[in-house]
Amino acid sequence: MSDLTKPIDISDVNQAYTKYKDALNSLDVLSAQDVLKFMSAELGVQNSVVLRTIEKGGISKKYDGTFTGDKKIGTMVERTLTVGTVVAEMADEPERYRKSWITDVAGNMWEKKHPFELWLLQYGINIASDELHDAIFMAKLQAGTGILDSFDGINEIIDADITATLISAAKENYYATGAMTAADCGDKLLAMWRSAPSTLRGKGANMIIGEDLGDMYDDWYKAEHDAPPKVETAGQLFLDNSNKKCRLIRTSAQPENSQRVIITSKKNLKFGVDKLTDMKAMKAFNSGNPYLFTATMKYVFGTQFESIHKSRFIVNDQPATPVA
C-alpha cells in the first residue's frame, strides 16, 4: 500500500497483520493501561463468570463442655463479572494519513520497517484504547450504540451496590468524607484510610482518585510540608502518614472534578475479557470501494470487584460525577 494511488489489496493488509502482529500493541497496553495496570485480568470470559470469595468467620470460644455446632469458618460470597461485546470499526481514505505514517516510521515507531497498512491498523487500535480508557469507570450497559453503553463500568457497579445497600456505613465499606478542598483533602483521605480494618491496611492497598483530586492533594501536601522554593511536591505516590501502605492511583478516566475515592487492591478489582489477543485483532475487509481502507476489531469486556467486604473495599460518599 506504499503507492497510495493504487487500489488497496485487502489480502496484502491481512498478510501484513499476520506477519507483524507481534509488533502491534494491544488495547490493554496503550491508553487503557492507565487503569488496567491496577486491575487483575479474568480471562476466558465469554458471557459472565462467577467470582467466589470466602469472608472469614469465627470458630473459637470458651470451652464449656458442650458442642453447639453454631460456628462457621466463613461465608461464601459470589459476585458476577459480566462482559459486553465491543466492536471497533474504521473506514477512511489512507492517502489522508500518508504524512503521519512517514513521520512516525521515520521517527522510529518500530525497530524494523513495517508497511503502511500495519501503521493504519495500529492507529485504529490506539484510538480504540483511548475510548476504552474513557469507558472503564463510566460505562453503563443500556440501550445505545456507543462504547459507554456496552458494559457496566466501575462507577456503575459501585452505584448499584450503594442503592442495594450492599455498600453502606453500617457495613463499614462506605466512608463519609464530605466534599473536599485543598485545605482539608489530605486530612480527610488519611481519616478514610485509617477507618479501614487493620487487615486491609496491613497488606496495603490502592487509593484510586481522579486527576483533579490528585492535584488538590498535591496542593494540600505542599502547604502542609512548607516545601522550599523549586522543590517539586506534585505527583505524590503514597498517602502522607500511611507508612507507604496506601498508594495513590491517579486516573484521568474518572470524570472531571470527581471526588470519588476507592480503596481496594489490584487483586480485588477485576476486568474480564475472553482472549487478550482479541484486543489487537484489527482485521481489514473489502468494502467494495478499492480506495477505502476498512477494518474492524471485536472483543468482550467487563469489570467487577471480587469482594466489597470492608476488609477489601471502601468507597467514600461523593458521587462519581460532581453535582453542579
N, C-alpha and C positions, 0 to 999 in steps of 0.2 A: 504493500500500500504506500510505499515511499513516493511513487508517482501518483499524486492525488488527482490527476486529470483522468486517470483510468477508472473504469468501474471497479467496485470493491469485490474481491473474491472472498466469500464467507468461509470457504474451506481453508484458505490460507490463514484467516484470522484464528480459527479454532485450532489449526495445527500449531500456530504460534503460541496459543494458550497452553496446549498440551506440552510443548517443548520447554516453555519458560515459566510454567505455573509456579515453580518453586521460588521464582524471583518476585512473584506478586505478594503484596502484603494484604492480609485479610482484614475484615471489619474490626475484629477484636484487638488488633494491634495498631490501629490508627487512632482517630479522634476518640472513638468509643472507649479506648483503653483508659482514658482519664477516670472512668468509673469502674470498668470491668476488672481492672487490676486489683481492686479492693473487694471483689466478689469471687465466689467459687463457681466453677463450671459444673453443671449437671448435664452429662452427655447422654445421647441415646433417647432423648425425649421427643416423641412424635406428636402426642396429643397432651398428655399430662403424666405426672409421676407423683406418687405419694411420698412425702418426706416424713420419716418417723424418728422421733426422739423420745428418750425417757427422761422425765422430770423426776429427780431423786426424791424418794420418800424417806420415811424414818422407821426403824425396826427395833431400836433399843429402848429398854425401860427397866425400872427397878424390879428385881426378882421377888415374886410373892408366892411362889409355889404352884401357880396355875398358868396354863397356856390359853390365852384368849383368841389367838389367831386373827387379830384385827390389824396387823401391821403389814404394809406393802413396801417392797423395795423401791417402787416408783410407779409413775403413771405414764402410760404410752400416749403420746400426743402426735396427731397426724395433721399435716398441712399439705395442701395440694399445689404443686407448681404446674401451671397450665401455660402452654405455648400457643402463640398465634402465628399464622403464616404471613410473612412479609415478602413482597416482591419489589425488586428494583428494576426499573426499565429505562433505557436510554435510546434515543433516536435523534441523530444530529448529522450535520454535514462535516466530515473530517477536515476539509480544507480550512475551516474556521480556526482550527487548533494547531495548524502547522507551526506557527511561530512559537507557541508554548512547548511543543514537542522538541523543536530544535534547541530551545533554551534549556529545558530540563535535562535532556540527554547530554547536551554539551556541558551542562553543569554537574555531570557525574551522578545522575539519578540512579543509575545502576553501574556496577563494576564493568559489565560487559555491554556491548552494543546490542540493543534489542529493537525489534521493529516497531513502527509507529502504532500498529494495531494493538500491541501489548500496552503501550502507553495509554491509549484510549480506554482499554479495559481497566487499568489501574486507576485512571482518573475517575471513572464511574464508581469504582469500589470506594475511593476516597470520599466521594460525595455521600454515598450510602452510609458510610461510617459516621460522617458528621450528623446525618439525620438520625441514626440510631442513638448516638450520644445524647441528642436533644430529647429523645423519647424515653430513655431508661427510667427516669424519675416521673415523667409527666404523662405517659401514655395511659389511655383508658379504653378497654375493649368496649366498643359500641358501634352503632351504625355509622358508616363513614368510609372514606376511601384513602385516608392518609395513614402514615405510619403511626401517628398518635392514636389511631383508632384500632390498632392491630393486637394489642395485648395490654394487660394490666401492669402499669409501671409501679415503682416502689411507693410513690406517694399515694396512689390509688389503693394499694393493698393496706397501707397504714390507715388511711381514712376509713376504709370499710371496716377494719378491725376496731377502730375507735367507736364507730357507730354501733357495732355489735357488742360493745363493752368488753371485748377481749383485751383491749388496751385501755387501762383506766388507772386512776390514782389508787383505787382500792387494791388493784393487782400490783401496784408499785412499779409498773413499767411505763408510767405516764407522769412526767415531772413538769410542774408549773414554773417556768422561768419568767413568764410575762414578756412583754415587749422589752427589747434590749437596746442600749445606747452604747456609744464609745466610752461613756463614763462608768458603766457597770457590767458590760457583757463578760469581761474576764471573770469577775466575781460570780456571776450567775452560772457561767459554764462550769466553773470549778465546783460550785454547790451542787449542780446537776450530777457531775461526775462522782462526787462524794456521797450522793444519795444511792448510788449503785451498790449492790451487795459486794462483800469482800471477795466472793468467788469470781465475780466479773472483774473487779478492779485488780485483783491479784494476778490474773492471767494477762491483763492488758486488753485494750480494745481500741477501735477506731471511733473517733467522733467526727461524723460527716456533716459538713456545713457548706453553705453556698459561698461563692467568692466574695459577695458583698459583706456577709457576716465575718468572713475571714479578714477582710480589710478593716472592719470595725474592731476586731480583736487586736490586730496589729497596732491600731491607734491607741487602744487601751494599754497594750503592753509597753509601748513607747513612753506613754505618760506615767505608767506605774513604775517603770525602771529608770526614768530620767536619763535616757541614753545620751551619751556625749554627741556633739555635732559630727556628722559624716559617719556615724556608726549605724549600719543597716540593721533594722529590727523587724523588717517586714518578712512575711513568709515563715513564721514560727512553725516548727514541725510538731511540737508537743505542747499540750496544755500546761501552762505555768503551774508549778506546785503539784503536779501529778506524778512526780518521780519518773517521768518519761514512760508512764504506763498508758497514757491517753494520747494517741497520735491524732493530730488534726488533719483531716482529709478535706481539702477544699475542692469543690467542683462547680464548674460553670453550668452543669446540667440542671441544677436547681433554678427555679425562676428568679428573676431579678429582685433583689432586696428581700429574698426569703430569709426568715429567721427560724426555719425548722431545723432541729438538731436531732441527729440519730446516733445513738451509741450502740455499736454491735461489733462483731468480729468478721473477718473475711470468710471464715468457715460457715458462719451463720447466714450470710447474705448470698443467695444463690441466683445465678442466671442459667436458664435452661435452653439448650439447643439440641438438634439431632446430631449433626456432624460439624465440627469446626471447619472442615474443608468446604462446606456449603457456603461459608461466609466469604468466599472469594471466587466462587464458581460462576463468574460472569461469562456467559456464552453468547456469541453473535449468531444471528439468524438472518435469513433472506427476507427482506420486506417487500420485494418486488421493485424497489427503486434502486438501480445499480449504483447510485452515488450517495445513498443514505446509509449511514452506519447505524445498525440496530442491534441491541444486545440486552440480555435480561439475566437476573440472578434471583433465586428464590431460596429462602431459608426460614426456619421457625425460631421464635424467641419468646422468652417469658422470664419473669422474676418472682422471687418468693423468699421469705425468711424461713429458715428451718425451724426456728422457735422464736416466740415473742415472750417467753418467760423472763421475768425480771433479772435472772442470772445471765441472760444472753442478749437482752434488748431493752432499750429505754428510748422514748421519744419525748420531746417537750410539747408544750401546749400551743405552740404557734402554728398557724396554717402554712401549708407549703407555698401557696400564693398569697402574698400580703393583701389584706383588705384595704382598699383605698380609704 
